[in-house]
Amino acid sequence: MRLPSRAVVLMAVAALPLALSACSSGSSSDSGTGAGTGSGASAEPAKAKDPNAALLTGTQLKKALAPASAFPAGLTLESDGSADSGGRFLSPAARKTGKPDCTRLETTSWIQVSGYKGGVSFAQNGYANQTEEVDQEIDAFQGTTATEVMKALRSVAAACATFTDTDAHAKVKLTGTATPGLADEAYTMTLTSGSWENGTTLIAARSGNSVVTVLSTAGGDDGAASAKKVTTTVLAALKK
């Protein structure tokens, strides 16, 4: 608060002695009760807590992605599928409510089927050949959002129990199950269709404020083994 100059105070005393006396009688400065309390204009406001303080940046998450050695032989890195948020944090996006778009389960960034666009930081890439692919992504979220994302993904299994894919226009069946022992919590979904040569395994695993999502169509087991290997590799890197 800006204080009046000494000259203005002296003029006020000369012109209004009674008013000044009346006002001063209740003044904390005259009575001495306000001294040394640390309150008032001299008190410093509390510093707001940074909601991103404990989160990893996209640059750091990129280092936690599984290396090529964790992927099945014969798959190569897809350069156009590699991305991260760098050293800056993105603005958190509100969840899009309503019926989930089940066809997002066919995409590399399938975490968006939860209704959340993604984290405030992320890193992703994928390995593929002409018939198979394995994709990985890590998203970091503020507060308890990572837990909410996992809850939303579990609800997808019921909402998308059957849907039609975008390529073959074939009927797809989805089954989901909790997967203990991977992280703080994990959930696995398997997509199968009579029109596909092989199914797809999707694993979502939460480690603290980060959610790891992996998609795999590699192998004759609907991608299950390769998806689990990549997921466990990423989770181990996040704990270091």
Contacts in CASP RR format, 6 or more apart in sequence:
PFRMAT RR
TARGET T0000
AUTHOR 0000-0000-0000
METHOD contacts of the structure
MODEL  1
MRLPSRAVVLMAVAALPLALSACSSGSSSDSGTGAGTGSGASAEPAKAKD
PNAALLTGTQLKKALAPASAFPAGLTLESDGSADSGGRFLSPAARKTGKP
DCTRLETTSWIQVSGYKGGVSFAQNGYANQTEEVDQEIDAFQGTTATEVM
KALRSVAAACATFTDTDAHAKVKLTGTATPGLADEAYTMTLTSGSWENGT
TLIAARSGNSVVTVLSTAGGDDGAASAKKVTTTVLAALKK
1 41 0 8 1.000
12 20 0 8 1.000
13 20 0 8 1.000
24 30 0 8 1.000
28 34 0 8 1.000
29 35 0 8 1.000
51 142 0 8 1.000
51 143 0 8 1.000
52 89 0 8 1.000
52 120 0 8 1.000
52 121 0 8 1.000
52 142 0 8 1.000
54 209 0 8 1.000
55 89 0 8 1.000
55 120 0 8 1.000
55 121 0 8 1.000
55 140 0 8 1.000
55 141 0 8 1.000
55 142 0 8 1.000
55 209 0 8 1.000
55 210 0 8 1.000
56 64 0 8 1.000
56 121 0 8 1.000
56 140 0 8 1.000
56 210 0 8 1.000
56 238 0 8 1.000
57 85 0 8 1.000
57 86 0 8 1.000
57 87 0 8 1.000
57 88 0 8 1.000
57 89 0 8 1.000
57 121 0 8 1.000
58 84 0 8 1.000
58 85 0 8 1.000
58 86 0 8 1.000
58 87 0 8 1.000
58 121 0 8 1.000
58 122 0 8 1.000
58 123 0 8 1.000
58 140 0 8 1.000
59 84 0 8 1.000
59 86 0 8 1.000
59 87 0 8 1.000
59 123 0 8 1.000
61 84 0 8 1.000
61 85 0 8 1.000
61 121 0 8 1.000
61 122 0 8 1.000
61 123 0 8 1.000
61 138 0 8 1.000
61 140 0 8 1.000
61 210 0 8 1.000
62 84 0 8 1.000
62 86 0 8 1.000
62 123 0 8 1.000
63 237 0 8 1.000
64 123 0 8 1.000
64 138 0 8 1.000
64 234 0 8 1.000
64 237 0 8 1.000
64 238 0 8 1.000
65 123 0 8 1.000
65 124 0 8 1.000
65 125 0 8 1.000
65 136 0 8 1.000
65 138 0 8 1.000
65 234 0 8 1.000
65 237 0 8 1.000
66 136 0 8 1.000
66 229 0 8 1.000
66 230 0 8 1.000
66 233 0 8 1.000
66 234 0 8 1.000
66 237 0 8 1.000
67 233 0 8 1.000
68 77 0 8 1.000
68 127 0 8 1.000
70 229 0 8 1.000
70 230 0 8 1.000
70 233 0 8 1.000
71 127 0 8 1.000
71 134 0 8 1.000
71 218 0 8 1.000
71 226 0 8 1.000
71 230 0 8 1.000
72 127 0 8 1.000
72 132 0 8 1.000
72 134 0 8 1.000
72 218 0 8 1.000
72 219 0 8 1.000
72 226 0 8 1.000
74 129 0 8 1.000
75 127 0 8 1.000
75 128 0 8 1.000
75 129 0 8 1.000
75 132 0 8 1.000
75 133 0 8 1.000
75 134 0 8 1.000
75 218 0 8 1.000
76 127 0 8 1.000
76 128 0 8 1.000
76 129 0 8 1.000
77 125 0 8 1.000
77 126 0 8 1.000
77 127 0 8 1.000
78 125 0 8 1.000
78 126 0 8 1.000
78 127 0 8 1.000
78 128 0 8 1.000
78 133 0 8 1.000
81 108 0 8 1.000
81 124 0 8 1.000
81 125 0 8 1.000
81 126 0 8 1.000
81 135 0 8 1.000
82 124 0 8 1.000
82 125 0 8 1.000
82 126 0 8 1.000
83 122 0 8 1.000
83 123 0 8 1.000
83 124 0 8 1.000
83 125 0 8 1.000
84 121 0 8 1.000
84 122 0 8 1.000
84 123 0 8 1.000
84 124 0 8 1.000
85 120 0 8 1.000
85 121 0 8 1.000
85 122 0 8 1.000
85 123 0 8 1.000
86 121 0 8 1.000
87 121 0 8 1.000
89 120 0 8 1.000
89 121 0 8 1.000
90 119 0 8 1.000
90 120 0 8 1.000
90 121 0 8 1.000
91 120 0 8 1.000
92 119 0 8 1.000
92 120 0 8 1.000
92 141 0 8 1.000
92 142 0 8 1.000
92 145 0 8 1.000
93 116 0 8 1.000
93 117 0 8 1.000
93 118 0 8 1.000
93 119 0 8 1.000
95 114 0 8 1.000
95 115 0 8 1.000
95 116 0 8 1.000
95 148 0 8 1.000
95 152 0 8 1.000
96 115 0 8 1.000
96 116 0 8 1.000
96 117 0 8 1.000
97 115 0 8 1.000
99 159 0 8 1.000
100 113 0 8 1.000
100 114 0 8 1.000
100 115 0 8 1.000
100 155 0 8 1.000
100 156 0 8 1.000
100 159 0 8 1.000
100 160 0 8 1.000
101 113 0 8 1.000
102 113 0 8 1.000
102 156 0 8 1.000
102 159 0 8 1.000
102 160 0 8 1.000
102 163 0 8 1.000
102 172 0 8 1.000
102 174 0 8 1.000
103 163 0 8 1.000
103 165 0 8 1.000
103 166 0 8 1.000
104 110 0 8 1.000
104 112 0 8 1.000
104 113 0 8 1.000
105 113 0 8 1.000
105 156 0 8 1.000
105 160 0 8 1.000
105 163 0 8 1.000
105 174 0 8 1.000
105 189 0 8 1.000
105 191 0 8 1.000
105 200 0 8 1.000
105 202 0 8 1.000
106 165 0 8 1.000
106 166 0 8 1.000
106 167 0 8 1.000
106 191 0 8 1.000
106 200 0 8 1.000
108 124 0 8 1.000
108 126 0 8 1.000
108 135 0 8 1.000
108 137 0 8 1.000
108 215 0 8 1.000
109 118 0 8 1.000
109 124 0 8 1.000
109 137 0 8 1.000
109 213 0 8 1.000
110 202 0 8 1.000
110 213 0 8 1.000
110 215 0 8 1.000
111 118 0 8 1.000
111 137 0 8 1.000
111 139 0 8 1.000
111 149 0 8 1.000
111 153 0 8 1.000
111 204 0 8 1.000
111 211 0 8 1.000
111 213 0 8 1.000
112 118 0 8 1.000
113 153 0 8 1.000
113 156 0 8 1.000
113 160 0 8 1.000
114 149 0 8 1.000
114 152 0 8 1.000
114 153 0 8 1.000
114 156 0 8 1.000
115 152 0 8 1.000
116 141 0 8 1.000
116 145 0 8 1.000
116 148 0 8 1.000
116 149 0 8 1.000
116 152 0 8 1.000
118 139 0 8 1.000
118 141 0 8 1.000
119 139 0 8 1.000
119 140 0 8 1.000
119 141 0 8 1.000
119 145 0 8 1.000
120 140 0 8 1.000
120 141 0 8 1.000
120 142 0 8 1.000
121 139 0 8 1.000
121 140 0 8 1.000
122 137 0 8 1.000
122 138 0 8 1.000
122 139 0 8 1.000
122 140 0 8 1.000
123 137 0 8 1.000
123 138 0 8 1.000
124 135 0 8 1.000
124 136 0 8 1.000
124 137 0 8 1.000
124 138 0 8 1.000
125 135 0 8 1.000
125 136 0 8 1.000
126 133 0 8 1.000
126 134 0 8 1.000
126 135 0 8 1.000
126 136 0 8 1.000
127 133 0 8 1.000
127 134 0 8 1.000
127 135 0 8 1.000
128 134 0 8 1.000
131 197 0 8 1.000
132 198 0 8 1.000
132 217 0 8 1.000
132 218 0 8 1.000
132 219 0 8 1.000
133 215 0 8 1.000
133 216 0 8 1.000
133 217 0 8 1.000
133 218 0 8 1.000
134 214 0 8 1.000
134 215 0 8 1.000
134 216 0 8 1.000
134 217 0 8 1.000
134 218 0 8 1.000
134 223 0 8 1.000
134 226 0 8 1.000
134 227 0 8 1.000
134 230 0 8 1.000
135 214 0 8 1.000
135 215 0 8 1.000
135 216 0 8 1.000
136 212 0 8 1.000
136 213 0 8 1.000
136 214 0 8 1.000
136 230 0 8 1.000
136 231 0 8 1.000
136 234 0 8 1.000
137 212 0 8 1.000
137 213 0 8 1.000
137 214 0 8 1.000
138 210 0 8 1.000
138 211 0 8 1.000
138 212 0 8 1.000
138 213 0 8 1.000
138 234 0 8 1.000
138 238 0 8 1.000
139 146 0 8 1.000
139 149 0 8 1.000
139 210 0 8 1.000
139 211 0 8 1.000
139 213 0 8 1.000
140 146 0 8 1.000
140 209 0 8 1.000
140 210 0 8 1.000
141 149 0 8 1.000
141 209 0 8 1.000
141 210 0 8 1.000
141 211 0 8 1.000
142 209 0 8 1.000
143 209 0 8 1.000
145 209 0 8 1.000
146 206 0 8 1.000
146 208 0 8 1.000
146 209 0 8 1.000
146 210 0 8 1.000
146 211 0 8 1.000
147 185 0 8 1.000
147 206 0 8 1.000
149 204 0 8 1.000
149 206 0 8 1.000
149 211 0 8 1.000
150 185 0 8 1.000
150 187 0 8 1.000
150 204 0 8 1.000
150 206 0 8 1.000
150 211 0 8 1.000
153 187 0 8 1.000
153 189 0 8 1.000
153 204 0 8 1.000
154 178 0 8 1.000
154 187 0 8 1.000
156 174 0 8 1.000
156 189 0 8 1.000
157 174 0 8 1.000
157 175 0 8 1.000
157 176 0 8 1.000
157 187 0 8 1.000
157 189 0 8 1.000
160 174 0 8 1.000
161 173 0 8 1.000
161 174 0 8 1.000
162 171 0 8 1.000
162 172 0 8 1.000
162 173 0 8 1.000
162 174 0 8 1.000
163 171 0 8 1.000
163 172 0 8 1.000
163 174 0 8 1.000
164 170 0 8 1.000
164 171 0 8 1.000
164 172 0 8 1.000
165 172 0 8 1.000
165 193 0 8 1.000
168 193 0 8 1.000
168 195 0 8 1.000
168 196 0 8 1.000
170 193 0 8 1.000
170 194 0 8 1.000
170 195 0 8 1.000
170 196 0 8 1.000
171 193 0 8 1.000
171 194 0 8 1.000
171 195 0 8 1.000
172 191 0 8 1.000
172 192 0 8 1.000
172 193 0 8 1.000
173 191 0 8 1.000
173 192 0 8 1.000
173 193 0 8 1.000
174 189 0 8 1.000
174 190 0 8 1.000
174 191 0 8 1.000
175 189 0 8 1.000
175 190 0 8 1.000
175 192 0 8 1.000
176 187 0 8 1.000
176 188 0 8 1.000
176 189 0 8 1.000
176 190 0 8 1.000
177 187 0 8 1.000
177 188 0 8 1.000
178 185 0 8 1.000
178 186 0 8 1.000
178 187 0 8 1.000
178 188 0 8 1.000
179 186 0 8 1.000
179 187 0 8 1.000
179 188 0 8 1.000
179 203 0 8 1.000
179 205 0 8 1.000
180 186 0 8 1.000
182 203 0 8 1.000
182 205 0 8 1.000
182 228 0 8 1.000
182 231 0 8 1.000
182 232 0 8 1.000
182 235 0 8 1.000
183 205 0 8 1.000
183 206 0 8 1.000
183 207 0 8 1.000
183 208 0 8 1.000
183 212 0 8 1.000
183 235 0 8 1.000
184 206 0 8 1.000
184 207 0 8 1.000
184 208 0 8 1.000
185 205 0 8 1.000
185 206 0 8 1.000
186 203 0 8 1.000
186 204 0 8 1.000
186 205 0 8 1.000
186 206 0 8 1.000
186 231 0 8 1.000
187 203 0 8 1.000
187 204 0 8 1.000
187 205 0 8 1.000
188 201 0 8 1.000
188 202 0 8 1.000
188 203 0 8 1.000
188 204 0 8 1.000
188 224 0 8 1.000
188 227 0 8 1.000
189 201 0 8 1.000
189 202 0 8 1.000
189 203 0 8 1.000
189 204 0 8 1.000
190 199 0 8 1.000
190 200 0 8 1.000
190 201 0 8 1.000
190 202 0 8 1.000
190 222 0 8 1.000
190 224 0 8 1.000
191 199 0 8 1.000
191 200 0 8 1.000
191 201 0 8 1.000
191 202 0 8 1.000
191 222 0 8 1.000
192 199 0 8 1.000
192 200 0 8 1.000
192 222 0 8 1.000
193 199 0 8 1.000
198 217 0 8 1.000
198 219 0 8 1.000
198 220 0 8 1.000
198 222 0 8 1.000
198 223 0 8 1.000
199 217 0 8 1.000
199 222 0 8 1.000
199 223 0 8 1.000
200 215 0 8 1.000
200 216 0 8 1.000
200 217 0 8 1.000
200 222 0 8 1.000
200 223 0 8 1.000
201 214 0 8 1.000
201 215 0 8 1.000
201 216 0 8 1.000
201 217 0 8 1.000
201 221 0 8 1.000
201 222 0 8 1.000
201 223 0 8 1.000
201 224 0 8 1.000
201 226 0 8 1.000
201 227 0 8 1.000
201 228 0 8 1.000
202 213 0 8 1.000
202 214 0 8 1.000
202 215 0 8 1.000
202 227 0 8 1.000
203 212 0 8 1.000
203 213 0 8 1.000
203 214 0 8 1.000
203 227 0 8 1.000
203 228 0 8 1.000
203 231 0 8 1.000
204 211 0 8 1.000
204 212 0 8 1.000
204 213 0 8 1.000
205 211 0 8 1.000
205 212 0 8 1.000
205 231 0 8 1.000
205 235 0 8 1.000
206 212 0 8 1.000
207 235 0 8 1.000
207 238 0 8 1.000
207 239 0 8 1.000
210 238 0 8 1.000
212 231 0 8 1.000
212 234 0 8 1.000
212 235 0 8 1.000
212 238 0 8 1.000
214 227 0 8 1.000
214 230 0 8 1.000
214 231 0 8 1.000
214 234 0 8 1.000
215 227 0 8 1.000
216 223 0 8 1.000
216 224 0 8 1.000
216 226 0 8 1.000
216 227 0 8 1.000
216 230 0 8 1.000
217 223 0 8 1.000
218 226 0 8 1.000
219 225 0 8 1.000
219 226 0 8 1.000
END
